[in-house]
Amino acid sequence: MPPSKKYALHVGGGLGDIILTYLHGYQGWGYYRSLKTKDPTCKIKLIITSKNPLAHTLFEHDPHINQIRSYPWENPMYYTPKEIWKYFPKYRHILWKDPNNRAKEHILLDRNRKLFNSLKKETPNSLFLSQNDKKQVDTIKQKSYVVLHPFAAGKERIVPDIEDYYKIAKEIISRFGYSIVVLGNNNKPQKPQGEYFEEDFPYTDKKIINLVNKTNLRVNFKLVQRAIAFIGTASCYFCIGVASNRLPAIGFIPPEFESAANRRMEAWSSENTKAELIVAGPKSFKPNLASVLKKLDSIK
């Protein structure tokens, strides 16, 4: 019996970048399932370079992936770290024929036209969950809830203040009766770009379900997808709204990050997106609240 063919799928960036490319089927994500269907015996290795040390956990239960290797993202210009350069001597962000063989064949899948043209692009729309993940998701019985994610990788990106998010939550509960699910994880970046912030939401209410540091990235991903709306910083979970035409989402962004955030929105969102960036400063609670209420009023 001939040995199984080996392929490597490499993705990188921040957690939001990885989520966006996954949900859009870019960087090889659109073809890895079709490849596995066409050749069930092949081995697919996922190689992730990310600032988030737990980014690889999003895909731990994907049955199409045989092995995952995770490395810190060292270069902000998207180059891979030296440790994995042997896998990608010239290119990145693509499904490769694994070069880990004696012939050292580095063949881009999309240049292997016969194979590439035989594959059907399948855009992923969700993650694969473990049985325990599913149980955690199912503990949220509320059919209509708003996800609140008032955190980001660096403290300088957290706007408005955490206290303001609590005030927004209280107003949502009072006006609409929705429950609030608060998400967050203390996943300290490998190399923080700014001041690190311990994620904590010290406020309580009978309609606030505080899941900060109680659920993993996969469960959080699914809870955001099931929500009636998302309110939070313009971080990784906001990207789920950017990639979706269904989820109303508001991502608050500090003025100094507005330009970069707008470029990402233009690159990744469609004209039918319900995601919206709001520039928030230190004294912008009232306009922030008004934006949230307008967004929720639009939900039919």
C-alpha positions as CSV (number, residue, x, y, z in Angstrom):
1,M,0.0,0.0,0.0
2,P,1.5,3.4,-1.0
3,P,2.1,5.8,1.9
4,S,-0.5,8.5,2.6
5,K,0.0,11.8,0.9
6,K,0.8,14.6,3.3
7,Y,-0.3,18.2,3.1
8,A,0.3,21.2,5.3
9,L,-2.2,24.0,5.8
10,H,-0.7,27.2,7.1
11,V,-2.6,30.2,8.6
12,G,-1.4,33.1,10.7
13,G,-2.0,36.4,12.3
14,G,-4.1,37.5,15.2
15,L,-7.0,35.4,16.3
16,G,-9.4,37.7,14.4
17,D,-7.4,37.2,11.2
18,I,-7.6,33.5,11.6
19,I,-11.3,33.6,12.2
20,L,-11.9,35.8,9.2
21,T,-9.9,33.7,6.8
22,Y,-11.6,30.5,8.1
23,L,-15.1,31.8,7.7
24,H,-14.3,33.2,4.2
25,G,-12.6,30.0,3.1
26,Y,-9.4,31.8,2.3
27,Q,-5.7,30.6,2.7
28,G,-6.6,27.0,2.0
29,W,-9.5,26.8,4.4
30,G,-11.9,26.5,1.4
31,Y,-10.3,23.3,0.1
32,Y,-9.0,21.2,3.0
33,R,-12.3,19.5,3.6
34,S,-12.8,18.7,-0.1
35,L,-9.2,17.4,-0.2
36,K,-9.9,15.0,2.7
37,T,-13.2,13.9,1.1
38,K,-11.4,13.2,-2.2
39,D,-8.5,11.3,-0.5
40,P,-9.6,10.1,3.0
41,T,-6.2,8.6,3.6
42,C,-4.3,11.8,3.2
43,K,-2.8,13.5,6.2
44,I,-3.3,17.2,6.7
45,K,-1.1,19.1,9.1
46,L,-2.3,22.5,10.3
47,I,0.5,25.0,11.1
48,I,-0.6,28.2,12.9
49,T,1.6,31.2,13.6
50,S,-0.3,33.5,15.9
51,K,0.0,36.1,18.7
52,N,-2.7,34.2,20.6
53,P,-1.1,31.1,22.2
54,L,-4.5,29.3,22.2
55,A,-5.4,30.0,18.6
56,H,-4.8,26.3,17.6
57,T,-7.4,25.1,20.1
58,L,-10.1,26.4,17.7
59,F,-9.4,23.4,15.5
60,E,-8.5,20.7,17.9
61,H,-11.7,18.7,17.2
62,D,-11.7,19.1,13.4
63,P,-11.9,15.6,11.9
64,H,-10.2,16.7,8.7
65,I,-7.0,17.8,10.5
66,N,-4.5,15.1,11.6
67,Q,-1.9,17.2,13.3
68,I,-1.6,20.8,14.6
69,R,1.6,22.7,15.2
70,S,1.5,26.1,16.8
71,Y,4.2,28.8,16.8
72,P,4.3,32.4,18.1
73,W,3.8,35.1,15.4
74,E,7.1,37.0,15.4
75,N,6.8,39.4,12.6
76,P,3.9,41.9,12.2
77,M,4.4,41.8,8.4
78,Y,3.1,38.3,8.2
79,Y,6.4,36.4,7.8
80,T,6.7,33.0,9.4
81,P,9.2,32.4,12.3
82,K,12.5,30.7,11.6
83,E,11.4,27.5,13.2
84,I,8.9,26.7,10.5
85,W,10.7,28.3,7.6
86,K,11.6,24.8,6.4
87,Y,7.9,24.2,5.6
88,F,7.5,27.4,3.8
89,P,10.7,28.5,2.1
90,K,9.0,31.0,-0.3
91,Y,5.3,31.3,0.2
92,R,2.6,31.1,2.9
93,H,-1.1,31.1,3.5
94,I,-1.8,28.1,1.2
95,L,-2.5,24.4,1.3
96,W,0.8,22.7,0.5
97,K,2.0,19.3,-0.4
98,D,4.0,18.5,2.6
99,P,7.7,19.1,1.9
100,N,8.8,16.8,4.7
101,N,10.0,14.1,2.4
102,R,13.3,13.1,0.8
103,A,12.6,14.8,-2.5
104,K,11.9,18.1,-0.6
105,E,9.0,18.8,-3.0
106,H,7.5,22.2,-2.4
107,I,4.5,22.2,-4.6
108,L,1.7,24.8,-4.2
109,L,-1.7,23.1,-4.3
110,D,-3.1,25.9,-6.5
111,R,-0.3,25.4,-9.0
112,N,-1.0,21.6,-9.1
113,R,-3.9,22.5,-11.4
114,K,-5.1,18.9,-11.9
115,L,-5.6,18.4,-8.2
116,F,-6.7,22.0,-7.5
117,N,-9.3,22.0,-10.2
118,S,-10.7,18.7,-8.9
119,L,-11.5,20.1,-5.5
120,K,-14.8,21.9,-4.6
121,K,-14.5,25.0,-2.5
122,E,-16.4,24.6,0.7
123,T,-16.6,27.7,2.9
124,P,-16.6,26.7,6.6
125,N,-19.5,28.3,8.6
126,S,-18.8,26.9,12.1
127,L,-16.3,25.0,14.2
128,F,-16.2,21.4,15.3
129,L,-17.0,21.0,19.0
130,S,-16.2,18.4,21.6
131,Q,-19.1,16.7,23.5
132,N,-18.2,18.8,26.5
133,D,-18.2,22.0,24.3
134,K,-21.7,21.1,23.2
135,K,-22.9,20.6,26.8
136,Q,-21.5,24.1,27.7
137,V,-23.2,25.7,24.8
138,D,-26.5,24.0,25.6
139,T,-26.4,25.4,29.2
140,I,-27.4,28.8,27.7
141,K,-31.1,28.1,27.4
142,Q,-32.1,31.7,26.5
143,K,-33.2,31.9,22.9
144,S,-32.5,35.7,22.7
145,Y,-29.3,36.9,24.2
146,V,-26.7,39.6,23.5
147,V,-23.1,38.7,23.7
148,L,-20.9,41.3,25.5
149,H,-17.2,41.1,25.0
150,P,-15.6,44.2,26.6
151,F,-12.0,43.0,26.2
152,A,-9.1,43.0,23.8
153,A,-5.5,41.7,23.6
154,G,-4.1,45.1,24.8
155,K,-5.5,47.4,27.4
156,E,-5.2,50.4,25.0
157,R,-7.8,48.8,22.7
158,I,-10.4,48.5,25.4
159,V,-13.1,51.1,24.9
160,P,-15.3,52.2,26.4
161,D,-14.5,51.5,30.1
162,I,-15.7,48.2,31.6
163,E,-18.1,50.1,33.8
164,D,-19.7,51.6,30.7
165,Y,-20.3,48.1,29.3
166,Y,-22.2,47.2,32.4
167,K,-24.3,50.3,32.0
168,I,-25.0,49.3,28.4
169,A,-25.9,45.8,29.6
170,K,-28.4,47.2,32.1
171,E,-30.0,49.4,29.5
172,I,-30.4,46.5,27.1
173,I,-32.0,44.4,29.9
174,S,-34.3,47.2,30.8
175,R,-35.4,48.1,27.3
176,F,-35.5,44.8,25.5
177,G,-35.5,42.1,28.2
178,Y,-32.6,40.3,26.5
179,S,-30.2,38.3,28.6
180,I,-26.5,39.3,28.4
181,V,-23.8,36.7,28.0
182,V,-20.3,38.1,28.9
183,L,-17.4,36.4,27.3
184,G,-13.6,36.7,27.8
185,N,-10.5,34.7,28.3
186,N,-7.1,35.6,29.8
187,N,-5.1,34.4,26.9
188,K,-1.9,36.4,27.3
189,P,-0.3,37.1,23.9
190,Q,3.1,35.6,23.2
191,K,4.5,39.1,22.6
192,P,2.0,41.7,23.8
193,Q,1.8,44.8,21.6
194,G,0.6,46.9,24.4
195,E,-0.2,46.8,28.1
196,Y,-1.7,43.4,29.0
197,F,-5.1,43.4,30.7
198,E,-6.5,40.8,33.1
199,E,-10.0,40.1,31.8
200,D,-12.7,40.4,34.6
201,F,-16.3,41.6,34.7
202,P,-17.1,42.4,38.3
203,Y,-20.8,43.2,37.9
204,T,-23.8,41.0,38.5
205,D,-27.5,40.9,37.5
206,K,-30.0,38.1,37.3
207,K,-30.0,38.5,33.5
208,I,-26.2,38.7,33.1
209,I,-24.5,35.3,32.5
210,N,-20.8,35.9,33.2
211,L,-18.7,33.3,31.4
212,V,-15.4,35.2,31.6
213,N,-12.6,32.6,31.9
214,K,-15.2,29.8,32.2
215,T,-15.4,28.7,28.5
216,N,-12.9,28.0,25.8
217,L,-12.5,29.7,22.4
218,R,-14.6,27.1,20.5
219,V,-17.6,27.5,22.9
220,N,-17.3,31.3,22.8
221,F,-17.2,31.2,19.0
222,K,-20.4,29.2,18.9
223,L,-22.2,31.4,21.5
224,V,-21.4,34.5,19.4
225,Q,-22.8,32.8,16.3
226,R,-26.0,31.9,18.1
227,A,-26.5,35.4,19.7
228,I,-29.1,37.9,18.6
229,A,-26.4,40.6,18.6
230,F,-22.8,41.2,19.6
231,I,-21.5,44.3,21.5
232,G,-17.9,44.7,22.4
233,T,-14.5,45.8,21.3
234,A,-13.4,45.4,17.7
235,S,-11.6,42.2,18.6
236,C,-11.7,38.5,17.5
237,Y,-15.3,37.8,18.3
238,F,-16.4,41.0,16.5
239,C,-14.8,39.4,13.4
240,I,-17.5,36.7,13.5
241,G,-20.0,39.4,12.9
242,V,-17.9,41.0,10.1
243,A,-17.8,37.6,8.3
244,S,-21.5,37.1,8.7
245,N,-24.5,38.8,7.0
246,R,-26.8,37.7,9.8
247,L,-25.3,38.8,13.1
248,P,-25.8,42.5,14.1
249,A,-22.5,43.5,15.7
250,I,-21.0,46.7,17.1
251,G,-17.2,46.9,17.6
252,F,-15.9,49.8,19.6
253,I,-12.5,51.1,18.5
254,P,-10.2,53.8,19.9
255,P,-9.6,56.7,17.4
256,E,-6.0,55.8,16.9
257,F,-7.0,52.3,15.6
258,E,-9.8,53.6,13.4
259,S,-7.9,53.6,10.1
260,A,-6.6,50.1,10.4
261,A,-10.0,48.8,11.6
262,N,-11.8,50.4,8.6
263,R,-9.3,48.8,6.2
264,R,-10.1,45.4,7.7
265,M,-13.8,46.0,7.4
266,E,-13.5,47.0,3.8
267,A,-11.4,43.9,3.0
268,W,-13.6,41.4,4.8
269,S,-17.2,42.5,5.0
270,S,-19.8,42.4,2.3
271,E,-22.3,45.1,1.4
272,N,-24.9,43.2,3.4
273,T,-23.0,43.0,6.6
274,K,-24.7,44.0,9.9
275,A,-21.4,44.7,11.6
276,E,-20.5,48.2,12.4
277,L,-17.4,50.0,13.8
278,I,-18.0,52.8,16.4
279,V,-15.1,55.1,17.4
280,A,-15.2,55.5,21.1
281,G,-13.3,57.8,23.4
282,P,-13.0,58.1,27.1
283,K,-16.1,60.3,27.5
284,S,-18.4,58.9,24.8
285,F,-20.9,56.8,26.9
286,K,-24.1,58.5,25.7
287,P,-23.3,58.3,21.9
288,N,-22.0,54.7,22.4
289,L,-25.3,53.7,24.1
290,A,-27.3,55.4,21.4
291,S,-25.5,53.4,18.8
292,V,-26.2,50.2,20.6
293,L,-29.9,50.9,21.1
294,K,-30.2,51.9,17.4
295,K,-28.6,48.6,16.4
296,L,-30.9,46.5,18.7
297,D,-34.0,48.5,17.6
298,S,-33.2,47.3,14.0
299,I,-33.5,43.7,14.9
300,K,-36.8,42.2,13.7
